[in-house]
């Protein structure tokens, strides 16, 4: 009996990338819309996009925009897995907590360390600069990791029990033989 060989990580990633090619337009629209919303929703209050409503005491780091863009793309893809399931795919169980956690951690990762009221209340200005600012790159990595894992989990579960769409199902129902008076005796 042949045994199934486990897929390598590269093969799994290629298979999941193939799943993205099967997505309908509606899913891609949700992914792009969510990614754009995420960029604006995080970049405005963290003052990566300069507005009159918010100011930033510490200049943004060079990695803030790349982290925000990658996180936004992943958040958009994770969100899109909740709508317009591909042909024959059943909705998978919610893995959204990881995606939501990654989204929130992104906010802390790219934000100004001394502009965040929660960090200021917990650590004060000096503590925010001394302890929180050096942790922000790790928060960025964690946020991207959480979002990537949520996307992987959603896509792999969606593909795990695919139901064929256009396969006719023949159902045979056994019909009991008629019972005659002679066979009862």
Protein Blocks (a to p, Z undefined) as FASTA:
>chain_A
ZZdddddfklmmmmmmmmmmmpcfklmmmmmmmmmmmmmmmmmmnomaccfkbccfbdcd
fklmmmmmmmmmmmmmmmmmmgopaehiacdddfklmmmmmmmmmmmmmmcfklpmklmm
mnommlmmmmmmmmmmmmmmmmmmmmmmmmmmmmmmmmmmcccfklccdddddddddddf
klmZZ
